[in-house]
Amino acid sequence: MIRFTDDDLKVLLEDIESDRIERKQSFKGDIPKKARQAVCAFANDLPNHNKPGVLFIGAKDDGSPSNEPITEELLCSLADMKTDGNILPLPALSVEKRTINGADMAIVTVHPSDMPPVKYGGRIWIRTGPRRSIANEQEERILNEKRRYKNLPFDIYPVPTAKLSDLSRLIFESEYLPAAFAPDILETNNRSYEARLASCKMIVSPEDNTPTVLGLLALGKNPQDFFPGAHIQFLRIDGTELTDPIIDEENIGGAIVEILRRSEEKLLAHNRTAIDVVSGPTHTKSSPYPAAAYQQILYNTVLHRTYESTNAPVRVYWFNDRIEISSPGGPYGNVTPENFGKPGITDYRNPNIGDVLKTFGFVQAFGRGIEIAKKALKNNGNPELEFEVDQSFVLALIRRKP
């Protein structure tokens, strides 16, 4: 990432007409909302500067300091804009405390996205000059065209053997769109079905209706026709070894949402709850596994697995003493076998699949799934979550409550 020098920031701060900067005196009231709109607009980079935009916190409109205290809490709140899941795809940004013109300011540097259009609150925000607004149809088309010439992640590659008819229009229009866009945007949207699909990265463009990997996994009628490994293999084993008798098995296929919903139902059916009416004045319920733990690990597995060049499924093996959830593909990007699972260490092989999981409500915020699982296990009295990690797979081991 680019890190501006103090002189660079001073020039930007004093350039009143620049469409690459925004100044805020504080981060209070409705400013967090406006700041996210600005981050979204900088990430979309409609003017095509191919340079970062900068949000100054602690500066007045004329560039003079407002003397806002730049605390650790403020910096953490600004950093949350990246991972709280309200801006999708996740923006590439950095947050730091800097001293400009003798005054402390918080600097949020936002890099142009490789995957526009970027949305905040179900709306595509852009910036032209000092104006920040919601993209119209032509501006949205420009953002779609920009995406086609970027170095794209695998999850929005086109799948040449697929056709538009391989996507479910019913799921897209009745489930995905209402969850992805604000109601007022949908009401005033006169775009064609193909234009809407392209905006959501489900096809290449309105002119090229070739479905993407994302489109088939999220909306595909039969995604496994194109990605045979894109399913979950479930086994309930009556014992502690893989060679012990199998009492339930299922290959769970379909689009991502269907896979996760059916998998959750299967896990819930086997997670039998015991009710104690003897030990205390009121009855208590106890489960061998907290649902939040295996749900979060399952979501993480579907999000972070590799879908490229493999026919291996996600495997969920439920033994009498543990649940093993394994995924093809090792750590990605900044994550290594050595730092895997540590707080704050995260990267995304499939960032657009992450958007779909957030849109459908499976993910509330990014980078917190493992911590949520660990906390749920601790509160339920289970042993600590364990991982086995190498370059080709990740195995999560959830042990039964004693």
N, C-alpha and C positions, 0 to 999 in steps of 0.2 A: 504493500500500500504506500501511496505517496504521503510523506510527512512534510508539511509546509514549514519553511523557516519563519522566524518572527517577522522578518521583512516582508515575506510573501503575505502573511496574514495581515500585516498593517496595510499593505496595498489593497487587499480585498476589502478590509473593514472600511477604508476611506473611499472606496469606489461606490458611490451611492446608487448608480444606475445599473450595477452588475446584476445579471440574472443568476449568478452563481453564489450569491450570499443572501443570508437572512439574519436579521438582528433581533434579539429579544432581551428586554431588560431583566427578566427573571424567568422562572419556570413554574409559575403559579397561575391559579385561575384556569382560564381556557387555553393557556399557552402550551401545555403538553399536547393538546389536540392539534393546534396550529403547527407546532414543531414537527409532529408526525406527518402532517400534510406537506411540510417543506421537505422532509426527508424523502417522502414518496416522489415529490416533484424532481428533486435533485437526482434520484435514482433513475427516473425515466429519461432525463437529459434530452428533452424534446429538441432544443436548439442544436444538439449533436456536437457539443463542445469536446466531448471525450475527455473531460477534466472533472475533478471532484467539485462538488458544491460544499459550502461551509455555512454552518449554523453557529452564530455567536450568541452565547448566553451571558449576559452581563454588559450588553452594549445598547445604547439608545439608537434611535432611528438615524441620527446624524453621525453615528460611529463613536461618539464619546462614551466613556465608561459609566455604567449605572451603579458601580460599586456593590453589586450583588455578591454576597458571600459565596464562594465556590467551595462547597463542602463535599466530603466523601459521599454523603447521602445524595446530593444533587448529581454527582457524576454517575452513581449507580442508577439513578432514575433515568438519566439520559441513555446509558448503555442498554437499559431494558427495552428501549425502542427497537433494538435489533432483534430481540428474541421473544417478545411478548405475543407474537403471532398476529398483530394487528396490521402489519405491513407485509404484504406478500407479492412476489417471492421475498425471502428474507434479504434485507439490504446489507450491503457491505459498507460498514461505517466504523469509525474509531472515535473515541471520546478521550479528551485530555484537558488538563488545567494548564493554561499558558498565561504569560504576562505580556500584554500588548499595550504600548503607550503608558507603561508604568502601572497598569491595573490588571488584576486577575480576571480572567474570563474562562468559561468553559467552551471548548472548541469541538464541534461535532463535524467531522469530515466524512462526506458521503460520496462514494464512488458510483459512476454510472453502472447500471445493471446490464448484464449480458442477456437478461431474459425479460425485457419489457413486453407488455405494459405491467408496471408495478401498481398495486392497489393499496389504498388505506381506507378502512371502513367500507369496503365494497365500491370504492370510487377511484378512478384513475386520475391522480393529480399531476399537473404539469406546471411549468414555469416558463414564461416568455417575458424578458425584461423584469420589471418589478411585480408583474402580475402573476398571481397564483390562482389556478382555476381547475375545474374538472374538464377533462379532455372531451372534445366533440368527436363526431364520427371520423372526420378526416384526420384529426390529430391522433386518434387511436390507430388508424390505418398506418400512419407514419411510424408509430412505435412498433407495430407488428412487422413492418418491413425492416426496421432496424434489427430486430431479433434474428432475421433470416441470415444475416451476414456476420453474426457473432460466432465465437467458438462455443458451441452449445453443449450442455451436459447430455448424457445418454438419454435421460428420461424425456427429452423433447426431440429426439431424432425422429425423422420420418420413417415409416415402415412401408416400403414400396409395394409389398404384396397385399396390403390391406386396402379396403375401400370405405367410402363414407358410410355405406350401408352396414358395415361391421360395428358401428357405434350405435348405442341406444339413445335415440332422440328423447324418449320418455324420461329416462333417468336424468339426462342433461337439462331438460326444460322444467321438469316437475320437482327435481331434488337439488341438482347442482346450482343452477342459476339463482334460485331464490336464496340459497345459502351464501353464494359468492358475491352477490351485488346488492346494494341497498335498494329498497322498494321503489324509491323515486327514480333511480337510474333505470330500472327495468321498465317502469311505466312510460318513460319518455324515449325508450330505446327503439329506434326503427330499423336497426341493423338486421340483416338476413340471418338465417340459421347458420350459414357457413361463416359469416363474419363474427358471430358470437363464439362459435367453436374456435376460430383462429385466435380471437382475443384471449381465450382461456387456454391456448396452447394445445388444444385437442387435435387440431389439424395444422398443416403447414401454413396455409393462408386462404383467404376467400377464393382466390383463383386456383390454388393447388389444394384440392380437398384430400390429399393423402393424410391418413391418420398418423399421429405421433405415437411413440411408446406410451406417453402419458394418457393420450386419448383412449387407447386400447385397454390399458390397465384400469382406468377410472370409469370408462363408459362402455367398454367392449361387451358385445353380446356373448362372445366366446374367446376371452383373452388367451386361454391356454392353447388355442389353435396357432397362435403366433409366439407365445412364450410358455412352452410346456412346463417349465419349472415354477411358474407364477401361481403356486397353490400351497396349501398347508397340509402336510401329512400328519394326521393325529393318530396316536396309539395309546390306549390305556392298557398297561401291562400289569398283570397280577403277580407282582414280585418286585425284585430289585435289580434283576439282570435282563438284558435284552432278549435272552433266550427263554425267559419265563412266558407262561401262557398270555395270549392277547385276548382281552375280554371286550374290547371295543376298538374299532378302527374306521377311519374315514379320510378320503382325499377331498379336501374342501377347496373347490374352485369357484370361478366366477370373477366378477370385477372386485376391486380392492374392498369396497364397502361391504359387499355381500360376504366376502371371505372373512373379514373381521367380525361381522355380526354373527355369522354361523359359528365361528371359532369361539367367540365369547359364550354363546349358548351351550356349546359342547363342554367347555371348561366349567361353566356354572353347574351343569348337570352332574358333574363328577365331584364338585367341591361341596360335599354334604355337610350341612350345618347341624351341630349337636346343641340341644337345649338342656341346660342344667336347672332343674326346679327344686333341688335339694340343698345346695350349698349356701344359699342366702335367702333373704326375705323376698327377693324378686328373681324371676328366672333370667338367665343369661344365655346368650347365643355364642357359639364358638365354631370357627371354621378352620380346617387344617391349613388353608392358605388364604391370605387377604386378596380379594378380587383385584384391588388396585395394583398389586404387585405383578401378577401375571398379565394383566391388561397392558400395563405400561411397557413391559418387556416385549409383549407381542406387537404392540404398535411400533416400538423402536425397531424390531426385527424386520417388519414389513417395509418400514421407511428406509432403513440403512442397508438392506441386503443388496447384492448385485443382481441385476436382471440381464446383464450382458454376458453372452457366451457361456451360459450354463443352463442345464436342465434340472438342476438340483432344487428341490422345494425347501421351504421352511419346515423344520421338523419339530413337532411338539410331542414329546414322549413323557407320559404320566406314569411314573412308577409308584409303588406303595409308599416310598419314603421321600420322593422328590419329583419335581417337574424339570425336565430338560428342554430348553427352547434353543434351537441352533439355526443359524442362517448362513447361506453361502456368501462368501466375500468377507475379507478381513477388514481391519480399520481403514479409514479413508482420510486423505488430506492431512490435517493437523493431528489427527488421532493416530496413535501408535499402540502396539501391544503393551508398551511400558506405561503409557499414561491413560490407557483405556479406563473409562468409568470414573475418572477424577472430576470433581466439580469444575465447571467452566471450560473444560476441554471438549470441544465438539466440532464437527464438520459434516457436510452433507453431500453424499454421493448422488442423491436423488432429491434436489431441492424442490422440484415442482410436484413430486409425489407428496412431499411435506405440505405443500399448499393444499392439496386435495384432502389430506387427512385433517388439516386444520379447518378447512371449509365444511367438511362433514361432521366436525365436532369430536373427532377422536383425539386431537391434540389441542390443548388450551394454550400452551406456551412451549417454546422449543428449548432443548438442552436441559430439561428438568425431569425427564421420565425416569432415569435411573435413580435419582435422589428420591422421587416420590415412591418408587418401589422399595427402596431401602427403608424409608420411614415407615411404610405400611407393614413391612415384615417385622420391624422392631416393635411396633405397637401391638402386633398380633402375637408376639412371643416366638416368632420363627427365628432360626439361625440366620446369619448374615447372607446376603446375596453373593454368589460366587460367579466368576467368569473364567473361561478358558479361551484364550485368544491367540491366533496366529495370523499369518498373511492371507489365508484362504477361507477361514471361517471364524465365527464367534459363537460360543456356547454359553448360555446363561443357565445357572443351576439354582433352583429355588427349593430349599429343603423344607420338609413338612414340619409343622409345629409339634414339638414333643408331646 
